Structures are given as C-alpha cells and as structure tokens.
Amino acid sequence: VPMGVLTCMKYLMFIFNVLVFAGGTCLAGMGVWVAVDPAGFQDIVAARAVLSTGAWLLLAVGIALALLGFLGCCGALRRSRPLLLL
C-alpha cells in the first residue's frame, strides 16, 4: 500500500474521531444543561421523571462518546492498534 494512502487514512480517521469527540462533548453539555439548569428545563423535567432520567442518560452517552473520540484521535495519530480497537 502506498505511503500516501496510509497518511490519508490516518488523517481521515483523526478527523472522524474529532467529530465523534465534538458530538460527545455537545451531548454531555446538553445533558448537564438539562439536568442542572434550575430555570430553563427544570419545570419540564420535574413534571416527568422519564425526562430527568433521559438527561442523565444523555450525559453518560456524551461522556462515553467524548472518551471514545479522544482515544480514537490518540490512536489515529500514533497508529496504535489497541487504542483504535478500544
């Protein structure tokens, strides 16, 4: 396989993992905002317990995606197979 193709794949994987990291960070931020904001969403969330659980679930999924994206970025830059498989 030519070296240029491997370099292109490395950077494409890095960009994809940056997008996953950014999406996870946004989800975690929205989860914190919905769970903690006393004025905005608290009236809606307090009325239904399912929405409160959804906010914490959104936070957990966001943190997991951010961690996955970060490890993927590190694995793509270092060409570390264990980090990419994780």
NORVENKA-V306813 format. One record per residue. RES is the residue in one letter. PHI is phi in radians with two decimals (999 if undefined). BURIAL is + if it has 16 or more other C-alpha atoms within 10 Angstrom, else -. D_FIRST is the distance of its C-alpha to the first C-alpha in Angstrom with 1 decimal. Layout:
RES&PHI&BURIAL&D_FIRST / RES&PHI&BURIAL&D_FIRST
//
This chain:
V&999&-&0.0 / P&-1.07&-&3.8 / M&-1.11&-&6.5 / G&-1.12&-&8.5 / V&-1.17&-&7.0 / L&-1.13&-&7.4 / T&-1.15&-&10.7 / C&-1.10&-&11.7 / M&-1.11&-&11.4 / K&-1.05&+&13.3 / Y&-1.28&-&16.0 / L&-1.14&-&16.3 / M&-1.13&+&16.9 / F&-1.10&+&19.3 / I&-1.12&+&21.2 / F&-1.06&-&21.6 / N&-1.21&+&22.9 / V&-1.14&+&25.2 / L&-1.13&-&26.6 / V&-1.12&+&27.3 / F&-1.07&+&28.9 / A&-1.13&+&31.0 / G&-1.12&+&32.1 / G&-1.12&+&33.1 / T&-1.13&+&35.0 / C&-1.13&+&36.8 / L&-1.11&+&37.7 / A&-1.11&+&39.0 / G&-1.10&+&41.0 / M&-1.17&+&42.5 / G&-1.09&+&43.4 / V&-1.14&+&45.2 / W&-1.08&+&46.9 / V&-1.20&+&48.2 / A&-1.34&+&49.3 / V&-1.87&-&51.0 / D&-1.07&-&52.3 / P&-1.28&-&56.1 / A&-1.70&-&57.0 / G&-1.28&-&54.3 / F&-1.77&-&53.0 / Q&-1.11&+&55.3 / D&-1.14&-&58.0 / I&-1.24&-&55.5 / V&-1.20&+&53.8 / A&-1.18&-&57.2 / A&-1.25&-&58.5 / R&-2.29&-&55.8 / A&-1.19&-&54.4 / V&-1.12&-&51.3 / L&-1.19&+&50.2 / S&-1.13&+&50.7 / T&-1.13&-&48.5 / G&-1.10&-&45.9 / A&-1.13&+&45.9 / W&-1.22&+&45.2 / L&-1.16&-&42.5 / L&-1.06&+&40.9 / L&-1.12&+&41.0 / A&-1.15&+&39.4 / V&-1.15&+&36.6 / G&-1.11&+&36.0 / I&-1.15&+&35.9 / A&-1.11&+&33.5 / L&-1.17&+&31.1 / A&-1.11&+&31.4 / L&-1.14&+&30.7 / L&-1.09&+&27.7 / G&-1.14&+&26.3 / F&-1.13&+&27.0 / L&-1.14&+&25.3 / G&-1.15&+&22.2 / C&-1.10&+&22.2 / C&-1.10&-&22.6 / G&-1.16&+&19.9 / A&-1.22&+&17.4 / L&-1.22&-&18.4 / R&-1.61&-&18.5 / R&0.95&-&15.4 / S&-1.65&-&18.1 / R&-1.11&-&17.5 / P&-1.05&-&21.3 / L&-1.18&+&22.1 / L&-1.22&+&19.6 / L&-1.28&-&21.0 / L&-1.14&-&24.5
//
